[in-house]
Amino acid sequence: MSLYLLLKTLHILSSTLLFGTGLGSAYYALRAWRSGNLQAISVTFRHLVTADWLFIATTAVFQPLSGLALAKLAGWPLNQLWLLWSVGLYLFAGLCWLPVLWLQIRVRDMAAQALRDDTPLPEQAQRYMRLWFALGWPAFLAFIVIFWLMVAKPL
């Protein structure tokens, strides 16, 4: 296998892990939140934050590095519009994810504290979850467009 094909395979697997972990995390976080079960929220968000650090953060670093290496190996000029749009959308999604990660950490901590104190979640957790949800959609849609750009290379 050539270096290009190996790197392309790793790039695809990494993007799958990044997108799949994000989508799965969002699903389970939303299900736990909507259950209203404080124990479920606490456990889910504890694991969610860990998964974000283990899988999303690592693949988020690998993606642009492997993408740049692929472009270089393929001889693609870095000023192609599909590449520029992909990078821009990737940065946009990352700018959505960073506050989402902070919100998840805060909700995790609030849920753990509420469990320890045997109190309900503070109203601030509800506000954080609304913002979490609002930031998730644009990032999700950005990744859909990025996948399309990577496959079609239209511009």
N, C-alpha and C positions, 0 to 999 in steps of 0.2 A: 504494500500500500504506500502510495506517495505521501509526502509530508502534507501536501495540500488536502488530500482526501482524509487523512487522519485528523487534521485540524478542523476540517469542515464537519466531520462526524462529531467531534467533541463540541464544536460550536452549536450544532443542532441539538445534541443531547443537553448541553448546558442551557440553551434557550427553552427547551422543553421542561427542564427542572425548574427554571426561574418562573416561567409562566404557570406551570402546573402547581407549583407550591403556592404561588400567589392566589390562584383561583381556588385551590383547595382550602387554603387558610381563610380566605374570605367566606367561603361557604360555611365552614365549621364555626367561625367566629359569629357569623350572622345567625346561624341556627342556635348556638349557645345563648346569644344575646336575646333572641326572640323567645327563648324558653322561659326567661325570667328566673331561672334557677341559678342562684348565686354560686353554688358549688360548681356547677357546670361552667359558668362564665369564668370563674377563677382558674379552674384546671385548663380549660380551653385556651384562655389567653396566656397562661404560663407556657404552655406548649407552643402556642402560636409565635410568641416572641422568640423562643428558642429556635424554631424552624426558620424564622426570618433571618436570624443571625447565621445559622448553619448553611442554609440552602440559598436563600435569596441574596444575602450580602455577598457570599462567595461567587455565585454565578453572575451577579451584577458587575463584579470586577472582571471576571473572566470574559464576559461577552464582548466588551469593546476591545480588549486586548487581542482576543482571537479574531474578531472581525477585522481589525486593522491588519493583522498578520495575513489573513485570507486575502484582503484587497491587495496587499503588497505582492503576495505569491501569485495571484491571478493577473497582476499587472493592471489593475483597475485604477484609473486616476481618482484621487480622493475627492475631487470636486464634482463628481457625477451627482446629479440632483437626487437620484434615489438613495444614494449613500448619505448625502447631506440631510435629506428629510428623515432618514432612519436614525441618524445620530441626534438630530434635533428632537424627534419624538422620544427617543430613548432618554435623553436628558430631561425632557418634560415629565416622562413617567417616573424617573428617579426623583424629581422635585416633588412629585405627588407622594411617592413612597416614603421619603424621609419623615414628613410630618405624620404619615400613617403609622410608621414604626413608633414614633414618640407617643402618639395617641394610644396605641396598643399597650405600650409599657405603662402608661398612666392608668388605663382601664384595668390592666392586670394588677397593678399595685392597689388601686381603689377596691377591687373585688377581694383581694387578699386581706386588706384592712377591714373591710366590712364583715368578712367571715370571722376574723379574729375578734372583732368587737360585737359580733352578733347584731349588726345593724344593716339597714338596707343600703344599697349603693347611693352615693350622693347624686343629686340632680346633674352635677357637672359631668358625670359619666355618660348620661343621656346626650348631652351636648357634644361630648367627644365622639360618641358613636355616630351622630348625624354627620359630623365633619368627616369622620373616617369613611362613611358610606359615600359622601359627596366626592371625596378625593379618589376613591377607588375606581369609579366609573371612567373618568378621563384617562387614567393610567391603563386600565383594561383595554379601552378603545385604541389608545396609542399603540399598544402591543399588537393588536389585530392588524392595524395598518402597517406596522413594522414587518410583521410576518408576510403580508402581501407584497410589500416592497422588496423584501429579500427574495421572494420567489419570482415575482414578475419583472423586477428591475426595469420599470416602465419609462423612467425619465432619463 
